[in-house]
Amino acid sequence: MASSAGVHWGAVPALVVFYAAIFALAAVASRRRASSATDLMLAGRQLPLGLAAATMAATWVGGGYINGSAETAYASGLVWVQAPWGYALSLVVGGLFYAPIMRRMEFTTMLDPLQQRFGNRLGSVLYLPAFTGEVFWSAAILTALGSTFGVVFGVDVQLGIIVSAAVAIGYTLIGGLWAVAVTDVVQLLVLVVGLAVATPLVASHLGGMDAAWAAYTAHFGEAARLLPPADGWRRPEWSGSFWSWWDSALLLVFGGIPWHVYFQRVLASRDASTARWLSLLAAPVCILAAIPAVLIGAVATVADWSALGLAAPEANLVLPWVLRYLGGPLVASVGLAAIAAAVMSSVDSSILSAASMGAWNIYQPLINPRATANQLRRAIRGGIAIVGATALLLALRVQSVYGLWFLSSDFVYCVLFPQLTAALFDPKATRRGAKAALVVTVLLRLGAGEPALGLPRLLPYPMIDAATGVSMFPFRTFTMLCGLVTLMVVSRLWPGGEVTPLTVSARETD
């Protein structure tokens, strides 16, 4: 707990008013569409293009996205800030190829085509990486917000985590996706305006943004560019990190597709055309929203912290540190509101996403096949409470939330992407092929280990970094491709495998 002398109490009422306004807006929005299971999960499949694109962009541009972009620009250089353009390309690929077919088939969740093609039981197993990805993502960005609260307000970080989670869970419970989408629009505006106002003010300490960026590029050299050099694979300074860079980039582009938090908006749109265009319109917003965070990371890199009597900030605290000490209390408060808006716009969506899949793909088909509409609604709301509480407890208690999130993101890419791709586009894919692919991808990914979680490396992947002991071989993409090839080959070579064609969903939500 920080001492009260460091608390900026003048900003606290403003944030309380902001949270109260968001909750009130959600309560009003819930009166329109919150009565049925379809309303809760998919806003009655009536999201117009503008609202759908805005909630998609707001969901992707979360607190971890913003804090992480500033942190990476500060610690490693612009070349490693891959999330903004990686997720933007993910939306483009998803919008062109995946979104239209998902919406035309009238699925309710991302797991529907998997269960339809490969069976309810395998679909329930594939729910695990989808669920953990959403929960750990929520916990990670809540942790980022708590750290920001601690630096900006000087208060216990747990306060920011608890209050923000409670507000997000509360309005998601009462309003479902429609309330989430409407509040996302306001939160996106607060995020964009807040950081757009704060960034030039903090850069003024260095003579303006042009001067700050010139100093930043001089500091990082080639690492201040967006892409690595084309011949980086043979340059000593890049060594194996060149292939690791491409592995991470492909994970963001293709691993950003199989998330229900994305497909929930696709499936809630009015038609297949809207589903396509909401993705394509949200993509540039994701890039633009990250620019202020990258610039703040650049300012932190070249600022003379010793002249302010301060040590240089730790990388994970760089964004709130710059807002607090280079911007002053007012700018810090504006920036905190922007980060809080980013966090809430992602947490509410992720909680609803995991709860929807749990109720629709686990509870109804496997636990209570005869569930009534009322029972399904109660299951969704119960899931929201459980998922939200789980993410909150993780954010408060687990120190390696980011490590857990990275690992779950790997599993989404390595395990879910080949399964979803085959279910949608390979008419010969069978249940046996899907099971074989699942085994292969899990073994190959776990075999690579995970230093952040203390998981040892069990497989002899090449290109081991002598300093960290981590393989620079693109094992994630290798694992994903092995899974996809295994699924296709086993499906064709094992003639006893049952082929279930993909059809328009016949399950009713109400």
C-alpha positions as CSV (number, residue, x, y, z in Angstrom):
1,M,0.0,0.0,0.0
2,A,1.4,3.4,-1.0
3,S,1.5,6.1,1.5
4,S,-1.3,8.6,1.4
5,A,1.2,11.4,0.7
6,G,1.6,10.1,-2.8
7,V,-2.0,9.7,-3.6
8,H,-3.5,12.1,-6.2
9,W,-6.9,12.3,-4.6
10,G,-8.1,14.9,-7.0
11,A,-8.2,12.4,-9.8
12,V,-10.0,9.7,-7.9
13,P,-13.5,11.3,-8.1
14,A,-13.0,11.8,-11.9
15,L,-12.3,8.1,-12.3
16,V,-15.3,7.2,-10.1
17,V,-17.5,9.4,-12.3
18,F,-16.2,7.7,-15.4
19,Y,-16.9,4.2,-14.0
20,A,-20.3,5.3,-12.9
21,A,-21.1,6.7,-16.3
22,I,-20.0,3.6,-18.1
23,F,-22.1,1.4,-15.8
24,A,-25.2,3.7,-16.3
25,L,-24.7,3.6,-20.0
26,A,-24.6,-0.2,-20.0
27,A,-27.7,-0.3,-17.8
28,V,-29.6,1.8,-20.4
29,A,-28.3,-0.2,-23.3
30,S,-29.3,-3.5,-21.6
31,R,-33.0,-2.4,-21.8
32,R,-32.9,-2.9,-25.5
33,R,-31.3,-6.4,-25.8
34,A,-30.8,-8.5,-22.7
35,S,-33.8,-10.7,-22.5
36,S,-32.8,-13.9,-24.4
37,A,-29.7,-16.1,-24.7
38,T,-29.2,-14.7,-28.2
39,D,-29.4,-11.2,-26.9
40,L,-26.8,-11.9,-24.1
41,M,-24.4,-13.8,-26.4
42,L,-24.9,-12.1,-29.8
43,A,-26.9,-8.9,-29.3
44,G,-29.8,-10.6,-31.2
45,R,-27.4,-10.8,-34.3
46,Q,-28.3,-7.2,-35.0
47,L,-25.0,-5.3,-34.6
48,P,-24.7,-2.6,-37.3
49,L,-21.4,-2.1,-39.1
50,G,-20.2,1.0,-37.2
51,L,-21.0,-0.4,-33.8
52,A,-19.5,-3.8,-34.7
53,A,-16.3,-2.3,-36.0
54,A,-15.9,0.0,-33.0
55,T,-16.4,-2.8,-30.4
56,M,-14.0,-5.1,-32.3
57,A,-11.3,-2.4,-32.3
58,A,-11.9,-1.6,-28.6
59,T,-11.7,-5.2,-27.7
60,W,-8.4,-5.8,-29.4
61,V,-6.9,-2.6,-28.1
62,G,-6.8,-3.6,-24.5
63,G,-4.7,-2.5,-21.6
64,G,-2.1,-5.1,-22.2
65,Y,-1.9,-4.1,-25.8
66,I,-1.3,-0.4,-24.9
67,N,1.0,-1.0,-22.0
68,G,2.8,-3.8,-23.9
69,S,3.4,-1.6,-26.9
70,A,5.0,1.1,-24.8
71,E,7.0,-1.4,-22.8
72,T,8.4,-3.2,-25.9
73,A,9.2,0.1,-27.7
74,Y,11.1,1.2,-24.6
75,A,12.9,-2.1,-23.8
76,S,13.6,-3.6,-27.3
77,G,12.9,-1.1,-30.0
78,L,10.1,-0.6,-32.5
79,V,11.0,-3.7,-34.5
80,W,9.7,-5.9,-31.7
81,V,6.4,-3.9,-31.3
82,Q,4.6,-6.5,-33.4
83,A,1.2,-6.6,-31.8
84,P,-0.4,-3.5,-33.5
85,W,0.3,-4.6,-37.1
86,G,0.1,-8.3,-36.3
87,Y,-3.4,-8.1,-34.9
88,A,-4.4,-5.7,-37.7
89,L,-3.4,-8.3,-40.3
90,S,-5.1,-10.9,-38.2
91,L,-8.4,-9.0,-38.6
92,V,-7.8,-8.6,-42.4
93,V,-7.2,-12.4,-42.8
94,G,-10.1,-13.2,-40.6
95,G,-12.4,-10.8,-42.3
96,L,-11.5,-12.0,-45.8
97,F,-11.6,-15.7,-45.2
98,Y,-13.1,-16.8,-41.8
99,A,-15.7,-14.3,-40.8
100,P,-18.1,-14.6,-43.9
101,I,-18.4,-18.4,-43.7
102,M,-18.8,-18.3,-39.9
103,R,-21.7,-15.8,-40.2
104,R,-23.3,-17.5,-43.2
105,M,-23.4,-20.8,-41.3
106,E,-25.2,-19.0,-38.4
107,F,-23.0,-20.4,-35.7
108,T,-23.3,-19.2,-32.1
109,T,-19.7,-19.6,-31.0
110,M,-16.3,-20.3,-32.5
111,L,-16.5,-23.9,-31.2
112,D,-19.6,-24.8,-33.1
113,P,-17.9,-25.8,-36.4
114,L,-15.4,-27.8,-34.3
115,Q,-18.1,-29.7,-32.5
116,Q,-20.1,-30.1,-35.7
117,R,-17.2,-31.6,-37.6
118,F,-15.3,-33.4,-34.9
119,G,-17.9,-34.1,-32.1
120,N,-19.0,-32.6,-28.9
121,R,-16.3,-34.3,-26.8
122,L,-13.3,-33.1,-28.8
123,G,-15.0,-29.7,-29.0
124,S,-15.1,-29.6,-25.2
125,V,-11.4,-30.5,-25.0
126,L,-10.6,-27.6,-27.5
127,Y,-12.6,-25.3,-25.2
128,L,-9.7,-25.5,-22.7
129,P,-7.2,-23.5,-24.7
130,A,-9.9,-21.1,-25.7
131,F,-11.1,-20.7,-22.1
132,T,-7.6,-20.3,-20.6
133,G,-6.7,-17.8,-23.3
134,E,-9.6,-15.5,-22.5
135,V,-9.2,-15.8,-18.7
136,F,-5.4,-15.3,-18.6
137,W,-5.8,-12.4,-21.1
138,S,-8.3,-10.7,-18.7
139,A,-6.1,-11.3,-15.7
140,A,-3.0,-10.0,-17.4
141,I,-4.6,-6.7,-18.5
142,L,-6.2,-6.3,-15.1
143,T,-2.7,-6.6,-13.6
144,A,-1.5,-4.0,-16.0
145,L,-4.2,-1.6,-14.9
146,G,-3.4,-2.3,-11.2
147,S,0.2,-1.3,-11.8
148,T,-0.9,1.9,-13.5
149,F,-3.1,2.7,-10.6
150,G,-0.2,2.2,-8.2
151,V,2.1,4.5,-10.1
152,V,-0.4,7.3,-11.0
153,F,-2.4,7.4,-7.8
154,G,0.0,6.0,-5.4
155,V,-2.6,3.6,-4.0
156,D,-2.7,-0.1,-3.5
157,V,-2.7,-1.8,-7.0
158,Q,-5.4,-4.2,-5.8
159,L,-7.9,-1.3,-5.5
160,G,-7.7,-0.6,-9.2
161,I,-8.0,-4.3,-10.1
162,I,-11.0,-4.9,-7.9
163,V,-13.0,-1.8,-8.8
164,S,-12.4,-2.2,-12.6
165,A,-13.2,-5.9,-12.6
166,A,-16.4,-5.3,-10.5
167,V,-17.7,-2.7,-12.8
168,A,-16.9,-4.7,-16.0
169,I,-18.5,-7.9,-14.5
170,G,-21.5,-6.0,-13.3
171,Y,-22.5,-4.4,-16.6
172,T,-21.7,-7.5,-18.6
173,L,-24.1,-9.5,-16.3
174,I,-27.0,-7.1,-16.8
175,G,-26.6,-6.3,-20.5
176,G,-24.6,-9.0,-22.4
177,L,-23.0,-8.2,-25.7
178,W,-25.2,-5.2,-26.5
179,A,-24.2,-3.4,-23.4
180,V,-20.6,-4.4,-23.9
181,A,-20.6,-3.1,-27.5
182,V,-22.2,0.3,-26.6
183,T,-19.8,0.9,-23.7
184,D,-16.9,-0.2,-26.0
185,V,-17.6,2.8,-28.2
186,V,-17.3,5.3,-25.4
187,Q,-14.2,3.5,-24.0
188,L,-12.5,3.5,-27.4
189,L,-13.1,7.3,-27.7
190,V,-11.7,7.9,-24.2
191,L,-8.7,5.8,-25.0
192,V,-7.9,7.5,-28.3
193,V,-8.6,11.0,-27.1
194,G,-6.8,10.5,-23.7
195,L,-3.6,9.2,-25.2
196,A,-3.7,11.7,-28.1
197,V,-3.8,14.5,-25.5
198,A,-1.2,13.1,-23.2
199,T,1.5,12.1,-25.8
200,P,2.5,15.6,-27.1
201,L,2.5,17.0,-23.6
202,V,5.0,14.5,-22.3
203,A,7.1,14.8,-25.4
204,S,7.3,18.6,-24.8
205,H,9.9,17.8,-22.1
206,L,12.3,16.7,-24.9
207,G,11.6,19.5,-27.3
208,G,8.7,17.9,-29.1
209,M,7.9,14.6,-30.7
210,D,10.3,15.1,-33.7
211,A,13.3,15.6,-31.4
212,A,12.3,12.7,-29.2
213,W,11.9,10.4,-32.2
214,A,15.2,11.5,-33.7
215,A,17.0,10.7,-30.4
216,Y,15.1,7.3,-30.2
217,T,16.2,6.2,-33.7
218,A,19.8,7.2,-32.9
219,H,19.6,5.1,-29.7
220,F,18.2,1.9,-31.2
221,G,19.5,2.2,-34.8
222,E,18.0,-0.5,-37.0
223,A,15.9,-1.7,-34.1
224,A,13.9,1.5,-34.4
225,R,12.5,0.3,-37.8
226,L,9.2,-1.5,-38.2
227,L,10.7,-4.7,-39.8
228,P,14.0,-6.5,-39.4
229,P,16.5,-6.4,-42.2
230,A,15.8,-8.8,-45.0
231,D,19.2,-10.5,-44.6
232,G,18.9,-10.6,-40.8
233,W,19.1,-14.3,-40.8
234,R,22.8,-14.1,-41.7
235,R,23.7,-11.1,-39.6
236,P,25.6,-11.8,-36.3
237,E,23.6,-9.1,-34.4
238,W,20.3,-10.8,-35.2
239,S,21.5,-14.4,-35.0
240,G,18.6,-16.7,-34.3
241,S,16.3,-13.9,-33.2
242,F,15.5,-13.3,-36.8
243,W,13.5,-16.5,-37.0
244,S,12.0,-15.9,-33.6
245,W,10.8,-12.6,-34.8
246,W,9.0,-14.2,-37.7
247,D,7.6,-16.9,-35.4
248,S,6.1,-14.3,-33.1
249,A,4.8,-12.3,-36.1
250,L,3.0,-15.4,-37.6
251,L,1.6,-16.2,-34.2
252,L,0.0,-12.8,-34.0
253,V,-1.4,-12.8,-37.5
254,F,-2.8,-16.3,-37.6
255,G,-3.1,-17.0,-33.8
256,G,-5.2,-13.9,-33.5
257,I,-8.0,-15.5,-35.5
258,P,-9.2,-18.4,-33.4
259,W,-10.5,-16.3,-30.4
260,H,-14.2,-16.3,-29.7
261,V,-13.8,-12.7,-28.5
262,Y,-13.3,-11.9,-32.2
263,F,-15.9,-14.3,-33.6
264,Q,-18.5,-13.2,-31.1
265,R,-18.7,-9.8,-32.9
266,V,-18.6,-11.6,-36.3
267,L,-21.5,-13.8,-35.4
268,A,-23.4,-10.9,-33.8
269,S,-23.3,-8.8,-37.0
270,R,-26.3,-8.4,-39.2
271,D,-25.0,-10.5,-42.1
272,A,-21.9,-11.9,-43.7
273,S,-21.0,-8.7,-45.5
274,T,-21.1,-6.8,-42.2
275,A,-18.9,-9.6,-40.6
276,R,-16.3,-9.1,-43.3
277,W,-16.2,-5.3,-43.2
278,L,-16.2,-4.9,-39.4
279,S,-12.9,-6.8,-39.4
280,L,-11.4,-4.7,-42.3
281,L,-12.5,-1.4,-40.7
282,A,-11.2,-2.3,-37.2
283,A,-7.8,-3.3,-38.5
284,P,-6.4,0.3,-39.2
285,V,-7.9,1.5,-35.9
286,C,-5.8,-1.1,-34.0
287,I,-2.6,0.3,-35.6
288,L,-3.6,4.0,-35.0
289,A,-4.5,3.4,-31.4
290,A,-1.1,1.9,-30.6
291,I,0.9,4.9,-32.0
292,P,0.7,7.1,-28.9
293,A,1.8,4.2,-26.7
294,V,4.8,3.6,-28.9
295,L,5.7,7.3,-28.9
296,I,5.5,7.3,-25.1
297,G,7.8,4.4,-25.0
298,A,10.2,6.3,-27.2
299,V,10.0,9.3,-24.9
300,A,10.9,7.2,-21.9
301,T,13.9,5.7,-23.7
302,V,15.6,9.1,-24.3
303,A,14.3,11.1,-21.3
304,D,17.0,12.2,-18.8
305,W,15.4,10.7,-15.7
306,S,18.4,11.6,-13.5
307,A,17.7,15.2,-14.1
308,L,14.3,14.7,-12.5
309,G,15.9,12.9,-9.6
310,L,14.5,9.6,-10.7
311,A,15.8,6.2,-11.8
312,A,14.8,5.0,-15.2
313,P,11.5,3.1,-15.1
314,E,11.2,-0.6,-15.2
315,A,9.9,-1.7,-18.6
316,N,6.5,-3.0,-17.4
317,L,5.8,0.4,-15.7
318,V,7.0,2.7,-18.5
319,L,3.6,4.0,-19.6
320,P,2.3,5.0,-16.2
321,W,5.8,6.3,-15.2
322,V,5.9,8.7,-18.1
323,L,2.4,9.9,-17.5
324,R,3.0,10.5,-13.9
325,Y,6.4,12.1,-13.9
326,L,6.6,13.8,-17.3
327,G,2.9,14.8,-17.6
328,G,1.9,15.8,-14.1
329,P,-1.2,14.9,-12.2
330,L,-3.7,16.1,-14.8
331,V,-2.1,14.4,-17.8
332,A,-1.6,11.3,-15.6
333,S,-5.3,11.2,-14.8
334,V,-6.2,11.6,-18.4
335,G,-3.8,8.8,-19.4
336,L,-5.1,6.6,-16.6
337,A,-8.7,7.0,-17.8
338,A,-7.5,6.0,-21.3
339,I,-5.8,2.9,-19.9
340,A,-8.8,2.0,-17.7
341,A,-11.1,2.4,-20.7
342,A,-8.8,0.1,-22.8
343,V,-8.8,-2.5,-20.0
344,M,-12.5,-2.6,-19.4
345,S,-13.3,-2.8,-23.1
346,S,-11.2,-6.0,-23.3
347,V,-12.1,-7.5,-20.0
348,D,-15.9,-7.4,-20.5
349,S,-15.6,-8.9,-23.9
350,S,-13.3,-11.6,-22.9
351,I,-15.4,-12.6,-19.8
352,L,-18.5,-12.8,-22.0
353,S,-16.7,-14.8,-24.6
354,A,-15.5,-17.5,-22.3
355,A,-18.9,-17.6,-20.5
356,S,-20.8,-17.9,-23.8
357,M,-18.7,-20.9,-25.0
358,G,-19.0,-22.5,-21.6
359,A,-22.8,-22.3,-21.6
360,W,-23.4,-23.1,-25.2
361,N,-20.7,-25.7,-26.0
362,I,-20.3,-27.4,-22.6
363,Y,-23.3,-26.9,-20.4
364,Q,-26.1,-27.4,-23.0
365,P,-24.7,-30.3,-25.2
366,L,-22.9,-32.2,-22.5
367,I,-24.5,-31.4,-19.1
368,N,-28.1,-30.4,-19.8
369,P,-29.1,-31.2,-23.4
370,R,-32.7,-30.3,-22.6
371,A,-31.8,-26.9,-21.1
372,T,-34.6,-24.4,-21.5
373,A,-34.1,-20.8,-22.6
374,N,-34.2,-19.6,-19.0
375,Q,-31.7,-22.2,-17.9
376,L,-29.3,-21.3,-20.7
377,R,-29.6,-17.6,-19.7
378,R,-28.8,-18.4,-16.1
379,A,-25.9,-20.6,-17.3
380,I,-24.5,-17.6,-19.3
381,R,-24.8,-15.2,-16.4
382,G,-23.4,-17.7,-14.0
383,G,-20.5,-18.2,-16.3
384,I,-19.8,-14.5,-16.5
385,A,-19.6,-14.3,-12.7
386,I,-17.3,-17.4,-12.5
387,V,-15.0,-16.3,-15.3
388,G,-14.8,-12.8,-14.0
389,A,-14.1,-13.9,-10.5
390,T,-11.4,-16.3,-11.8
391,A,-9.7,-13.6,-13.8
392,L,-9.8,-11.3,-10.8
393,L,-8.3,-13.8,-8.4
394,L,-5.5,-14.6,-10.9
395,A,-4.8,-10.9,-11.3
396,L,-4.6,-10.5,-7.5
397,R,-2.6,-13.6,-6.6
398,V,-0.6,-15.0,-9.5
399,Q,2.7,-13.3,-10.3
400,S,3.2,-15.0,-13.7
401,V,0.0,-14.0,-15.3
402,Y,1.8,-12.8,-18.4
403,G,3.7,-16.1,-18.7
404,L,0.4,-17.9,-18.4
405,W,-1.2,-15.7,-21.1
406,F,1.7,-16.2,-23.5
407,L,1.5,-19.9,-23.1
408,S,-2.2,-20.0,-23.6
409,S,-1.8,-17.7,-26.7
410,D,0.7,-20.3,-28.0
411,F,-1.9,-23.0,-27.6
412,V,-4.5,-21.0,-29.3
413,Y,-2.2,-20.7,-32.3
414,C,-0.7,-24.2,-32.3
415,V,-3.8,-26.1,-31.3
416,L,-6.9,-24.2,-32.3
417,F,-5.9,-22.5,-35.5
418,P,-5.2,-25.8,-37.5
419,Q,-8.4,-27.4,-36.1
420,L,-10.6,-24.4,-37.0
421,T,-9.0,-24.0,-40.4
422,A,-9.6,-27.7,-41.2
423,A,-13.2,-27.6,-39.9
424,L,-14.1,-24.7,-42.1
425,F,-12.1,-25.3,-45.3
426,D,-11.2,-29.0,-45.5
427,P,-14.2,-31.1,-46.5
428,K,-12.3,-34.4,-46.0
429,A,-11.2,-33.6,-42.4
430,T,-12.3,-36.4,-40.0
431,R,-12.6,-36.8,-36.2
432,R,-9.6,-39.1,-36.2
433,G,-7.5,-36.6,-38.0
434,A,-8.5,-33.9,-35.5
435,K,-7.6,-36.1,-32.6
436,A,-4.2,-37.0,-34.0
437,A,-3.5,-33.4,-34.7
438,L,-4.4,-32.5,-31.1
439,V,-1.9,-35.0,-29.7
440,V,0.8,-33.9,-32.0
441,T,0.5,-30.1,-31.4
442,V,0.2,-30.5,-27.6
443,L,3.3,-32.7,-27.4
444,L,5.4,-30.5,-29.7
445,R,4.4,-27.3,-27.9
446,L,4.9,-28.6,-24.4
447,G,8.2,-30.2,-25.5
448,A,9.6,-26.7,-26.3
449,G,9.2,-25.8,-22.6
450,E,8.3,-22.4,-21.1
451,P,11.0,-20.6,-19.0
452,A,8.5,-18.1,-17.7
453,L,6.6,-20.9,-16.0
454,G,9.5,-23.2,-15.2
455,L,8.5,-25.8,-17.8
456,P,11.7,-27.6,-19.0
457,R,12.6,-28.1,-22.7
458,L,12.0,-31.8,-23.5
459,L,12.6,-31.9,-27.3
460,P,15.9,-31.1,-29.0
461,Y,14.8,-28.0,-30.9
462,P,17.9,-26.3,-32.5
463,M,19.2,-22.7,-32.2
464,I,19.4,-22.5,-28.4
465,D,20.3,-19.1,-27.1
466,A,23.4,-19.5,-24.8
467,A,22.3,-16.7,-22.5
468,T,18.7,-17.7,-21.9
469,G,18.6,-21.3,-22.8
470,V,15.5,-20.6,-25.1
471,S,15.3,-22.0,-28.5
472,M,15.2,-19.4,-31.3
473,F,13.9,-22.0,-33.7
474,P,10.3,-21.0,-34.8
475,F,8.8,-23.9,-32.9
476,R,5.4,-22.4,-32.6
477,T,4.8,-22.1,-36.3
478,F,6.5,-25.5,-36.8
479,T,4.0,-27.0,-34.3
480,M,1.0,-25.4,-36.0
481,L,2.0,-26.6,-39.4
482,C,2.7,-30.1,-38.1
483,G,-0.8,-30.2,-36.6
484,L,-2.4,-29.0,-39.8
485,V,-0.5,-31.5,-41.9
486,T,-1.2,-34.3,-39.5
487,L,-5.0,-33.5,-39.5
488,M,-5.1,-33.5,-43.3
489,V,-2.9,-36.6,-43.8
490,V,-4.6,-38.8,-41.1
491,S,-8.0,-37.8,-42.4
492,R,-7.2,-39.1,-45.8
493,L,-5.1,-42.1,-45.0
494,W,-7.3,-43.6,-42.3
495,P,-10.4,-44.7,-44.3
496,G,-12.4,-45.5,-41.3
497,G,-12.6,-41.9,-40.2
498,E,-16.1,-40.4,-40.3
499,V,-16.5,-37.2,-42.4
500,T,-19.1,-34.9,-41.1
501,P,-20.0,-32.1,-43.6
502,L,-20.3,-28.5,-42.4
503,T,-23.9,-27.3,-42.4
504,V,-25.9,-24.3,-41.3
505,S,-26.3,-24.5,-37.5
506,A,-29.7,-26.0,-36.5
507,R,-29.3,-25.4,-32.7
508,E,-31.6,-22.7,-31.3
509,T,-30.6,-20.3,-28.6
510,D,-34.0,-19.4,-27.4
